[in-house]
Amino acid sequence: MKRVTREMLTAAAKAIAGVIPPDEVRPDYIIPSAFNEKVGPAVADAVVQVASDPSASRTPIYFEF
């Protein structure tokens, strides 16, 4: 099992949402493509930042992979 916290999931979601510039958001374009090259690095950076924060919650949410 992998350990993922609620804060990590929130950081990942915000990073995904942040990939699309505000001036490009429209009803049919609110989530970037999984093939958008900015998504992976943005999510990785956001999750690492949260995971490295000593004051962040450490309560894991368990997923079976």
Number of C-alpha atoms within 10 A of each C-alpha: 7 10 12 16 19 14 18 24 16 14 22 22 15 14 21 22 18 17 19 18 9 10 6 8 13 9 6 6 10 16 15 16 13 10 8 10 11 16 19 15 12 18 22 14 14 20 22 13 13 19 18 10 11 8 8 14 13 15 11 13 13 11 9 6 5
